[in-house]
Structures are given as C-alpha cells and as structure tokens.
Amino acid sequence: MEYGTGISMQSARPADVTELAELFRLATDEMLSRNVKQWNYTYPLAVHIEKDIAKGSCFVHRIDGKIAGTVCLDGNQDPQYQKIHWHFAAVRPLVIHRLCVHPQFQGKGLGKKICLFAEEFARQHGYDGIRLDAYSLNEASNLLYLNLGYRRANGYCYFHGNAVPFWCYDYLII
C-alpha cells in the first residue's frame, strides 16, 4: 500500500516476527545508548508483534528486502487516554503504536514517511483523527510529530513501569 505517500508499506506476515523483534531490540539498544529509556527489553516483544500481525494492524517498509521501519495502526486506545484532554474530539481516531525505524535508516525521513502513510491510511479507512503517545524524553520523536502538525494534548500517560511520562498527540484528518 502506498496511497500516494511516497512510501510502500505492506502488511507484516507471521514470517516477519523474528526480524521485527530484532528491529525493536536494535532500536531499544540505540535509544538506551542515548539515555532514552522509552522501551526496555520487556516491551515490545514478539508476543506484541504476533498479536498485531494476527489483527492485520502491523505494517512494514522494506529496503533491499530488509525491514527498515514498522508501525501498528488500529483504533485501540489505551485506557489512560480517557483522562487526556485532546484538541480534537475524534469520533473514530486511528492510534499509532510502536512506530519504529531501524537504526541504520534513522535520520533519513523514514519516520515522517511512515506518519504520512498513517494519515493517508486513516483517510482511506474512515478515521477522523490520529492519536498517539511519545516518550517525553525522546526529542527526535517529539520533534517529528510537532513538525508534522500534530498537537500535544493536555495530559500524559505512563507506560512500561517508566517514571517519566509519555506525551500525547493528536491530529485532525481532513
């Protein structure tokens, strides 16, 4: 699926679980090397990937046959989202989960292209907004969302036993 976004994304297959688990491990290594404690080695795991693939919500982008980036797109909002004061009262928001770019391909605009794919996916599938959360100390991901026009909502969430909050963002699909 491309949707005119300039990036080809395909549904992940069960055969991709091992490579995706390794992608998340490498990305976690990279973040921890920069003292960004967004993820740890208990999340995300193969079990999360397997569930995403079974639901048809995991998408991958390949470069030369290698998974360079991935994202999970669905309508599942974490219960903590109920306490967030969103900018847009989306009736049917698409939620971005586990957006990840292989460290070898970071800094080349792939995260932006994956977000643009998510926006077009939302339009094509009848979603009226996008919601997501991003680790507050991950400067790169927060700048990505702000530069794409996502608005930081009032409120925050805590995940994975982390004492540092995750900021929430939303985006209106028009």
C-alpha positions as CSV (number, residue, x, y, z in Angstrom):
1,M,0.0,0.0,0.0
2,E,1.4,3.4,-0.9
3,Y,-1.6,5.7,-1.0
4,G,0.5,8.3,-2.8
5,T,2.6,8.9,0.3
6,G,5.9,8.0,-1.4
7,I,6.4,5.0,0.8
8,S,5.4,1.4,0.1
9,M,4.1,-0.3,3.3
10,Q,2.9,-3.9,3.4
11,S,1.1,-5.8,6.0
12,A,3.5,-7.8,8.1
13,R,3.5,-11.5,7.8
14,P,3.9,-14.2,10.5
15,A,7.3,-14.9,9.0
16,D,8.4,-11.3,9.9
17,V,8.1,-11.8,13.7
18,T,11.7,-12.6,14.3
19,E,13.0,-9.8,12.1
20,L,10.6,-7.3,13.8
21,A,11.6,-8.5,17.3
22,E,15.3,-7.9,16.3
23,L,14.4,-4.4,14.9
24,F,12.8,-3.5,18.2
25,R,15.8,-4.8,20.1
26,L,18.2,-2.8,18.0
27,A,16.1,0.3,18.3
28,T,16.0,-0.1,22.1
29,D,19.8,-0.5,22.2
30,E,20.1,2.7,20.2
31,M,17.7,4.6,22.4
32,L,19.4,3.3,25.6
33,S,22.8,4.3,24.3
34,R,21.4,7.9,24.1
35,N,19.9,7.5,27.6
36,V,16.4,7.5,26.2
37,K,14.5,4.9,28.3
38,Q,11.4,4.8,26.2
39,W,11.4,1.0,25.8
40,N,13.2,-1.8,27.6
41,Y,13.7,-5.4,26.8
42,T,10.3,-6.4,28.1
43,Y,8.4,-4.3,25.6
44,P,7.9,-4.6,22.7
45,L,8.2,-8.3,22.4
46,A,7.4,-11.0,19.8
47,V,4.0,-11.6,21.5
48,H,3.0,-8.0,20.8
49,I,4.1,-8.3,17.2
50,E,2.3,-11.6,16.8
51,K,-0.9,-10.0,18.0
52,D,-0.5,-7.0,15.7
53,I,0.1,-9.3,12.7
54,A,-2.9,-11.5,13.6
55,K,-5.1,-8.4,13.8
56,G,-3.7,-7.1,10.5
57,S,-2.6,-3.9,12.1
58,C,1.2,-4.2,11.7
59,F,2.8,-2.7,8.6
60,V,6.4,-2.8,7.4
61,H,8.6,-0.9,4.9
62,R,11.4,-2.8,3.3
63,I,14.6,-1.5,1.8
64,D,16.6,-4.1,-0.2
65,G,14.4,-6.8,1.4
66,K,15.2,-5.7,5.0
67,I,12.6,-4.3,7.3
68,A,13.6,-0.7,7.7
69,G,10.5,0.6,9.5
70,T,7.3,-0.6,11.1
71,V,4.1,0.8,12.6
72,C,1.0,-0.6,14.2
73,L,-2.2,1.2,13.2
74,D,-5.6,0.4,14.8
75,G,-8.4,2.1,16.8
76,N,-7.3,0.7,20.2
77,Q,-6.8,3.5,22.7
78,D,-5.0,2.8,26.0
79,P,-7.4,3.3,29.0
80,Q,-5.1,6.2,30.1
81,Y,-6.3,8.1,27.0
82,Q,-9.6,8.7,28.7
83,K,-8.0,11.3,31.0
84,I,-6.3,13.2,28.2
85,H,-7.7,16.5,27.1
86,W,-7.4,16.1,23.3
87,H,-7.5,19.0,20.9
88,F,-9.8,17.2,18.5
89,A,-12.9,15.3,19.6
90,A,-12.3,12.5,17.2
91,V,-15.3,10.1,17.0
92,R,-13.2,7.4,15.4
93,P,-9.4,8.0,15.9
94,L,-6.7,5.9,14.4
95,V,-4.0,5.2,17.0
96,I,-0.3,4.9,16.1
97,H,1.5,2.3,18.1
98,R,5.1,1.1,18.0
99,L,6.4,3.2,15.2
100,C,10.0,2.1,14.8
101,V,12.8,2.8,12.3
102,H,15.8,0.6,12.1
103,P,18.9,2.5,13.5
104,Q,20.6,2.0,10.1
105,F,17.9,4.0,8.4
106,Q,17.2,6.7,11.1
107,G,17.7,10.4,10.3
108,K,16.7,9.9,6.6
109,G,13.0,10.9,6.8
110,L,11.5,7.4,7.1
111,G,9.6,8.1,10.3
112,K,8.0,11.1,8.6
113,K,7.0,8.9,5.6
114,I,5.5,6.3,7.9
115,C,3.4,9.0,9.6
116,L,2.3,10.3,6.3
117,F,1.3,6.8,5.4
118,A,-0.7,6.6,8.7
119,E,-2.5,9.8,7.8
120,E,-3.5,8.6,4.4
121,F,-4.4,5.2,5.8
122,A,-6.7,7.0,8.3
123,R,-8.4,8.9,5.4
124,Q,-8.9,5.8,3.3
125,H,-10.4,3.8,6.2
126,G,-12.8,6.4,7.6
127,Y,-10.9,7.6,10.7
128,D,-11.4,11.3,11.6
129,G,-8.2,11.8,13.7
130,I,-5.0,10.3,14.8
131,R,-3.8,9.8,18.4
132,L,-0.5,8.6,19.8
133,D,1.8,8.9,22.7
134,A,5.5,9.6,22.7
135,Y,8.1,9.3,25.4
136,S,8.7,12.8,26.7
137,L,12.5,12.5,26.7
138,N,12.7,11.2,23.1
139,E,13.4,14.5,21.5
140,A,13.6,13.1,17.9
141,S,10.1,11.5,18.0
142,N,8.5,14.6,19.7
143,L,10.0,16.9,17.1
144,L,8.8,14.6,14.3
145,Y,5.2,14.8,15.5
146,L,5.3,18.5,16.1
147,N,6.9,19.2,12.7
148,L,4.1,17.2,11.0
149,G,1.4,19.3,12.7
150,Y,0.4,17.0,15.5
151,R,-0.7,18.9,18.6
152,R,0.4,18.0,22.1
153,A,-2.6,17.3,24.2
154,N,-3.1,18.3,27.8
155,G,-2.2,15.3,29.9
156,Y,0.2,12.4,29.8
157,C,0.4,8.6,30.3
158,Y,2.9,6.3,32.0
159,F,3.9,3.0,30.3
160,H,6.2,0.1,30.9
161,G,6.9,0.9,34.5
162,N,8.5,4.1,33.4
163,A,8.6,7.0,35.9
164,V,8.9,9.5,33.0
165,P,5.7,10.5,31.2
166,F,4.7,9.9,27.7
167,W,3.1,13.0,26.0
168,C,0.0,12.5,23.9
169,Y,-0.5,14.0,20.5
170,D,-3.5,14.2,18.2
171,Y,-4.0,15.2,14.6
172,L,-7.2,16.1,12.7
173,I,-7.9,14.2,9.5
174,I,-9.4,16.4,6.9
